[in-house]
Amino acid sequence: MVIATSPGPSFKIKQIMQRKQEGFIIVDETGRFKIYQQSGEPKSPYFHFKDLPTTPDRDELWWE
């Protein structure tokens, strides 16, 4: 399946995890997460919901 909002060229998917709710999480090789949720739209069934860590989290450097 192709998702409507690409994670971007610098985001190389390492793992895809199913969420308990409707959607999934993709993780790249640096540990960044992108959360996708179901949209209910047949042409684009998932939308990009959130990035983790967020920009303030990156400033804290807790995730490195």
C-alpha positions as CSV (number, residue, x, y, z in Angstrom):
1,M,0.0,0.0,0.0
2,V,1.1,3.5,-0.7
3,I,0.5,6.2,1.9
4,A,-0.6,9.7,0.8
5,T,1.9,11.6,3.0
6,S,5.4,10.1,2.4
7,P,7.7,10.1,5.4
8,G,10.3,11.8,3.2
9,P,13.5,10.9,1.4
10,S,15.7,11.0,4.6
11,F,13.4,8.7,6.5
12,K,14.4,5.1,5.7
13,I,11.9,2.7,7.2
14,K,13.4,0.1,9.4
15,Q,10.2,-1.2,11.1
16,I,6.5,-1.0,10.8
17,M,4.4,-1.7,13.9
18,Q,0.6,-2.1,14.1
19,R,-1.1,0.1,16.7
20,K,-3.8,-1.3,19.0
21,Q,-6.0,1.5,17.7
22,E,-6.6,1.8,14.0
23,G,-3.3,2.8,12.4
24,F,0.4,2.0,12.4
25,I,3.8,3.4,13.4
26,I,6.9,3.5,11.2
27,V,10.4,3.7,12.7
28,D,13.6,4.8,10.9
29,E,17.2,3.7,11.5
30,T,17.8,6.7,13.8
31,G,14.9,5.9,16.1
32,R,12.5,8.5,14.8
33,F,8.8,7.5,14.8
34,K,5.9,8.5,12.5
35,I,2.4,7.7,13.6
36,Y,-0.4,7.2,11.1
37,Q,-4.1,6.9,11.8
38,Q,-7.0,5.7,9.8
39,S,-8.8,8.5,8.0
40,G,-11.9,6.7,6.8
41,E,-11.3,7.9,3.2
42,P,-11.2,5.1,0.6
43,K,-8.6,6.9,-1.6
44,S,-6.3,7.8,1.3
45,P,-7.1,5.4,4.2
46,Y,-4.3,6.6,6.5
47,F,-2.9,10.1,7.4
48,H,0.2,11.2,9.1
49,F,-0.8,12.0,12.7
50,K,2.4,12.8,14.7
51,D,6.2,12.6,14.7
52,L,8.2,11.4,17.7
53,P,10.4,12.7,19.1
54,T,9.0,16.2,18.5
55,T,11.2,19.2,18.0
56,P,11.3,20.2,21.7
57,D,12.2,16.5,22.4
58,R,15.2,16.8,20.0
59,D,16.4,19.9,21.9
60,E,16.4,17.9,25.1
61,L,18.4,15.1,23.6
62,W,16.8,12.5,25.8
63,W,16.3,10.2,22.9
64,E,19.9,9.8,21.8
